Amino acid sequence: DNPGYKQAMSGPERELWRAACDEEVASLDRKHIYQEVPEDSLPSWDPKRRRALELIDLMWVLKVKYNELNERVRWKARATFRGDQEAKVDAAKGLSPAETFAPTTRHNTVKCGLAASVVRAAASSVGNKMRVRTFDIETAFLEGEQPKDRERYILPPAGYQKYDRRGVRIVWRLTGNLYGTTTAPRVFNKTLHAYLEDKVNMTQSAHDPCYYYKIYANGSRLDLYLYVDDGLCIDDAGPLADA
């Protein structure tokens, strides 16, 4: 299910959708994704037209989640940035397009890792089973900060727009990462890379930027393969890898 916002808010499930939207905005607030500012403080504010030219829309993407019995279990709302409007805003400012590339692990790297794990499993002396696990990072694109070379201003989503005492709209200055921005995957990748190297003490491969590994004192190891916000983990380190 992916109904339009107006349809959802006028239907019998409007209270469920409203709660989902409230939860999403609260999540953005907790993660400091935006800062509220008056629209007339934006560089492109036009006092005659009483609007800023660099505002980008934030739209609702609504979806119902089902369980294995095909029963409705969750009404989910995602506030999504209109990334397709970024190019026009940058062009008006004379800026080149933002850097968007984010690497993903190569298929051959994963195949080599799986083959190597089979060999290590047969020859391992640490006494732990070789494990292959997958994972997904929730709300990945809310992690990280906006690039410093340009600022993004967005119109709050429907149902959450307000005005100051002068009648000027309150808009959001984007400070964190957000779904829909053209740079979201790149920002998340750089954020995760810093975390893995600085906090987890993992080593990045010189041959594949999305392959990381860690060798423990007892000879066991943990291998990590990243594909945007999904990952594959292979280890024979037992509790060390779990930690």
Secondary structure per residue as TSV (DSSP state, phi and psi in degrees):
chain	resnum	aa	ss	phi	psi
A	1	D	-	360.0	131.7
A	2	N	-	-144.7	63.3
A	3	P	-	-72.3	158.0
A	4	G	-	-69.1	157.1
A	5	Y	H	-61.3	-45.8
A	6	K	H	-62.5	-41.5
A	7	Q	H	-63.9	-42.3
A	8	A	H	-65.1	-40.8
A	9	M	H	-78.3	-9.1
A	10	S	H	-108.3	0.3
A	11	G	S	-94.8	-179.7
A	12	P	T	-67.8	-18.2
A	13	E	T	-101.2	20.5
A	14	R	H	-60.1	-34.4
A	15	E	H	-67.9	-35.4
A	16	L	H	-67.8	-41.7
A	17	W	H	-67.7	-39.2
A	18	R	H	-62.0	-42.1
A	19	A	H	-62.8	-38.9
A	20	A	H	-65.2	-40.9
A	21	C	H	-67.1	-40.9
A	22	D	H	-60.2	-42.0
A	23	E	H	-63.3	-40.0
A	24	E	H	-66.4	-46.2
A	25	V	H	-64.3	-38.8
A	26	A	H	-62.4	-38.1
A	27	S	H	-64.9	-42.3
A	28	L	H	-62.8	-38.3
A	29	D	H	-67.4	-43.4
A	30	R	H	-62.8	-35.4
A	31	K	T	-89.1	5.4
A	32	H	T	55.8	47.8
A	33	I	-	-76.4	-26.0
A	34	Y	E	-142.7	162.5
A	35	Q	E	-129.2	130.7
A	36	E	E	-76.9	131.6
A	37	V	E	-141.1	151.1
A	38	P	E	-71.0	143.9
A	39	E	G	-61.4	-30.5
A	40	D	G	-75.7	0.6
A	41	S	G	-91.6	-6.1
A	42	L	S	-73.9	147.6
A	43	P	T	-58.1	-31.5
A	44	S	T	-97.4	15.9
A	45	W	E	-59.0	127.4
A	46	D	E	-108.0	106.2
A	47	P	T	-64.3	-27.9
A	48	K	T	-71.6	-43.9
A	49	R	T	-88.1	-9.7
A	50	R	T	52.2	48.5
A	51	R	E	-157.1	156.0
A	52	A	E	-98.7	143.9
A	53	L	T	-86.2	-13.9
A	54	E	T	-100.1	11.4
A	55	L	E	-72.0	137.3
A	56	I	E	-116.3	140.9
A	57	D	E	-74.1	150.4
A	58	L	E	-120.8	119.0
A	59	M	E	-113.2	158.6
A	60	W	E	-90.1	132.3
A	61	V	E	-113.2	114.5
A	62	L	E	-110.4	136.9
A	63	K	E	-150.0	140.2
A	64	V	E	-95.9	132.2
A	65	K	E	-97.8	140.1
A	66	Y	E	-117.3	154.1
A	67	N	-	-93.7	-173.5
A	68	E	T	-67.2	-15.7
A	69	L	T	-96.0	10.3
A	70	N	S	64.4	31.0
A	71	E	-	-99.1	141.6
A	72	R	E	-70.2	125.0
A	73	V	E	-122.5	-18.7
A	74	R	E	-155.6	138.4
A	75	W	E	-105.5	113.9
A	76	K	E	-112.7	133.7
A	77	A	E	-120.4	132.9
A	78	R	E	-122.7	120.4
A	79	A	E	-79.3	114.8
A	80	T	E	-119.1	127.0
A	81	F	E	-69.7	137.9
A	82	R	-	-81.6	81.7
A	83	G	G	-61.7	-23.5
A	84	D	G	-68.4	-13.3
A	85	Q	G	-92.4	-8.3
A	86	E	H	-64.9	-40.9
A	87	A	H	-60.6	-39.7
A	88	K	H	-66.1	-41.9
A	89	V	H	-64.2	-44.0
A	90	D	H	-65.5	-39.8
A	91	A	H	-63.1	-39.1
A	92	A	H	-64.9	-27.7
A	93	K	H	-91.9	-3.6
A	94	G	T	76.4	22.1
A	95	L	-	-94.4	146.9
A	96	S	-	-75.1	159.0
A	97	P	-	-56.6	146.1
A	98	A	-	-68.9	151.7
A	99	E	-	-72.2	125.5
A	100	T	-	-119.4	-13.3
A	101	F	-	-65.1	132.6
A	102	A	-	-129.9	126.6
A	103	P	-	-74.0	157.5
A	104	T	B	-132.6	153.8
A	105	T	-	-64.8	147.3
A	106	R	-	-81.2	147.2
A	107	H	H	-60.0	-39.9
A	108	N	H	-64.5	-32.9
A	109	T	H	-64.0	-44.1
A	110	V	H	-65.0	-42.5
A	111	K	H	-61.2	-42.7
A	112	C	H	-64.9	-39.3
A	113	G	H	-64.9	-41.9
A	114	L	H	-65.0	-41.9
A	115	A	H	-64.2	-42.5
A	116	A	H	-64.7	-34.3
A	117	S	H	-67.4	-33.4
A	118	V	H	-64.7	-43.6
A	119	V	H	-64.2	-44.8
A	120	R	H	-65.2	-36.4
A	121	A	H	-61.6	-36.5
A	122	A	H	-75.3	-27.3
A	123	A	H	-108.5	1.6
A	124	S	-	-65.6	141.6
A	125	S	-	-118.6	6.6
A	126	V	S	-87.0	-13.2
A	127	G	-	85.4	4.3
A	128	N	-	-101.8	148.7
A	129	K	-	-72.2	147.4
A	130	M	-	-79.0	127.3
A	131	R	E	-120.1	142.7
A	132	V	E	-122.0	116.9
A	133	R	E	-131.7	150.6
A	134	T	E	-115.5	159.6
A	135	F	E	-152.5	161.7
A	136	D	E	-132.6	135.1
A	137	I	-	-93.0	116.8
A	138	E	T	-72.7	145.8
A	139	T	T	45.4	43.8
A	140	A	G	-58.7	-41.5
A	141	F	G	-81.1	12.1
A	142	L	G	-100.6	4.4
A	143	E	S	-99.8	134.2
A	144	G	S	111.8	174.2
A	145	E	B	-119.3	156.4
A	146	Q	-	-66.4	146.2
A	147	P	-	-57.0	143.8
A	148	K	T	-78.4	-11.8
A	149	D	T	-82.4	-5.2
A	150	R	-	-160.6	146.3
A	151	E	-	-106.7	146.0
A	152	R	-	-116.9	133.2
A	153	Y	E	-118.7	133.9
A	154	I	E	-128.0	149.2
A	155	L	E	-83.6	123.0
A	156	P	-	-52.4	152.6
A	157	P	-	-67.4	162.7
A	158	A	T	-53.9	136.0
A	159	G	T	93.6	-8.2
A	160	Y	-	-132.4	19.5
A	161	Q	-	-89.1	141.1
A	162	K	E	-147.2	172.1
A	163	Y	E	-130.7	155.2
A	164	D	-	-85.1	-176.7
A	165	R	T	-66.0	-17.8
A	166	R	T	-87.4	-6.0
A	167	G	S	88.4	10.2
A	168	V	-	-88.4	135.3
A	169	R	E	-63.9	143.9
A	170	I	E	-93.3	124.3
A	171	V	E	-118.1	173.3
A	172	W	E	-109.1	130.2
A	173	R	E	-92.2	121.3
A	174	L	E	-74.1	119.7
A	175	T	-	-110.0	-31.8
A	176	G	B	-105.4	-169.2
A	177	N	-	-84.7	156.8
A	178	L	-	-155.5	142.2
A	179	Y	T	-59.0	134.0
A	180	G	T	103.9	-23.7
A	181	T	-	-69.4	146.2
A	182	T	T	-65.4	-24.5
A	183	T	T	-93.7	-1.2
A	184	A	H	-53.9	-49.8
A	185	P	H	-62.9	-37.9
A	186	R	H	-67.8	-44.4
A	187	V	H	-61.4	-43.9
A	188	F	H	-63.6	-42.7
A	189	N	H	-60.9	-43.2
A	190	K	H	-66.4	-36.7
A	191	T	H	-66.9	-44.7
A	192	L	H	-66.9	-38.9
A	193	H	H	-58.8	-46.6
A	194	A	H	-62.7	-38.5
A	195	Y	H	-65.7	-45.8
A	196	L	H	-64.6	-39.5
A	197	E	H	-77.3	-44.0
A	198	D	H	-85.9	-37.7
A	199	K	T	-96.9	-33.8
A	200	V	S	-105.1	-8.6
A	201	N	-	58.8	42.9
A	202	M	-	-94.6	156.3
A	203	T	E	-104.7	131.9
A	204	Q	E	-86.2	134.7
A	205	S	-	-64.6	144.2
A	206	A	S	-79.2	-10.9
A	207	H	S	-107.4	-23.8
A	208	D	-	-142.7	112.3
A	209	P	T	-67.5	-9.8
A	210	C	T	-107.6	15.5
A	211	Y	E	-114.1	123.0
A	212	Y	E	-124.3	151.7
A	213	Y	E	-146.5	159.4
A	214	K	E	-144.8	127.0
A	215	I	E	-108.0	126.2
A	216	Y	-	-90.9	167.7
A	217	A	T	-61.2	-28.9
A	218	N	T	-86.2	5.6
A	219	G	S	93.9	-10.5
A	220	S	-	-74.8	166.8
A	221	R	E	-149.2	163.1
A	222	L	E	-127.7	126.3
A	223	D	E	-115.8	135.0
A	224	L	E	-128.8	129.9
A	225	Y	E	-123.3	125.2
A	226	L	E	-110.4	138.3
A	227	Y	E	-134.3	88.4
A	228	V	T	58.6	-108.1
A	229	D	T	-106.4	13.9
A	230	D	E	-112.1	156.0
A	231	G	E	-151.8	160.1
A	232	L	E	-122.5	132.3
A	233	C	E	-124.2	126.2
A	234	I	E	-123.0	127.8
A	235	D	E	-155.1	158.7
A	236	D	S	-129.3	28.6
A	237	A	-	-100.1	0.3
A	238	G	T	54.1	-128.7
A	239	P	H	-58.8	-29.6
A	240	L	H	-62.2	-44.3
A	241	A	H	-69.2	-38.3
A	242	D	H	-60.5	-40.5
A	243	A	-	-66.6	360.0
